[in-house]
Amino acid sequence: MGLAAVAAMLTASCNDSPPKARVLPGPDAPVDPQDAQCRSAARDPGRVTLHRLNRAEYNNTVRDLLGETGSPASSFPPDDHGFGFDNNADVLSMSPLLMEKYSHAAEALVEAAWTRGAFNACGLDPAQPEACARELLKTFARRAWRRPVTQEEVERLVAFVALARQQGDAPEVGVKLALRAVLVSPHFLFRVELDPAPTSTVPHAVSDLELASRLSYFLWSSMPDEALLQAAEGGHLHEPEVLEAQVRRMLADPKARALVDNFAGQWLYTRALDFSQPESRYGFDEPLREAMRQEMQLVFQEFVTGDHRLKDLLDAPFTYVNDRLASHYGLPKPRTPAMTRVELKDHPERAGLFGKGALLTVTANPDRTSPVKRGVWVLEQLLCKGPPPPPPDAGGLAPAVDPTLNIKARMAQHRVDPTCSGCHTLMDPLGFGMENFDPVGRWRTKEEGGAVVDPSGELPGGKAFNGVAEMRAVVKQDPDLSACMTRHLLTYALGRGAEEQDRCTVRDISQQAETRGGRLTDYILAIVRSDAFLQRRGESEEPKP
């Protein structure tokens, strides 16, 4: 039984009830009835919600469509989040303000691209511009809409040339209007999947073109490129060897950096570093913030392209620092302001996620550490068993009646409250394991008040540890770690929340990935081969109760 299983017991009833006895895994351990059920249960691929491009996807798509465009979506309203990510289709709404932003952006993007000569593939003959306009708009709309366009659709776009002529304008005015129409079309702003059987609850395959978009927005947060689009148009993308070859090619492309920025940036809370404001006495400033951010990004990037097991994120014996961050950590300086890869053989406390300043800072308060925040992060992001919200009258940390008490002793006072003790019994020890790191991730042996740090903890069931190295070993060995990492990655890949009905799919993916080596690539390949990624179902028209 892992931490997550213990958490399940506690979340079912977060009170002062003592946790139940642990059941150690072994040959005589009882078979999990849910796992037994998965062996015969049909997989539900889930329904599809029309997916609006979020801000990152819009920026990347217009970049790949038009060339360098900056970040026009930076002025768009922020995207809502669902299940921890901002690409959840169920919460990506369309407001009148956002539509207005799209319209203005389309006009500016077309004008800038036209000025750069991005549409000079053919010359617009003022006397007979239709032929060139037709070819230009057909090519552009195919790429922008991520699918072949019909002759009727092309002619509707070419009609803007005649409309411009009627107004006494040059042909290029009409072509520009047509280009803008492409960029404000639902076929561009949404990832359209036109289900031929929208009311059928029987799982059925998505088309190759839809699969191409699912793949490109998963790995690149952007549109399919020509190679992927051609594989889809040729009807070969569902072939397992073609699909795997495309995944490996795409992961080797610099555009796979989107996984670092958008998946890891949200899963590992790197984006939240922008909003951390530690008190001035900690000497936290913008260069340090940027170095911390880059450290986390560069480490995760190695897992995208390298040969590391995904679980090794917890204790990877290397990191990236510059002189500023190395000094902050107490590591030897690399003698450069550039981020440099260093081994952590002599500094095992910095190995893995729990030694990273970015994570330690965003899970602390501005003026002190927070074992609760750090413990909850481990439970939610690594074990998928976050505790319920605290009761309304939970209050904050109990005041220190004795200035010599460390935070662990103060938290013990807090747990005297029976309404708090159940959840804190699991949350707090995980956070205590990181107490040697101050609110901005510096190593310490004493707290600011002079009390000696006590990084030991004991989890329900009797699993004890002392310090961050032993604590991360406990988490890494937890049997639910793989499934939890799968759940987060699958949620991001599908752009929808992984629900209870996805439990068997998550189990299958994590087992397949670990069998194949447990690298991030193995997890990604297992996801794109899953029914959840290759198929969908509709919704019955029968009225719901």
Order of alpha helices (4+ residues) and beta strands (2+ residues): alpha-alpha-beta-alpha-alpha-alpha-alpha-alpha-alpha-beta-beta-alpha-alpha-alpha-alpha-beta-alpha-beta-alpha-alpha-alpha-alpha-beta-beta-alpha-alpha-alpha-alpha-alpha-beta
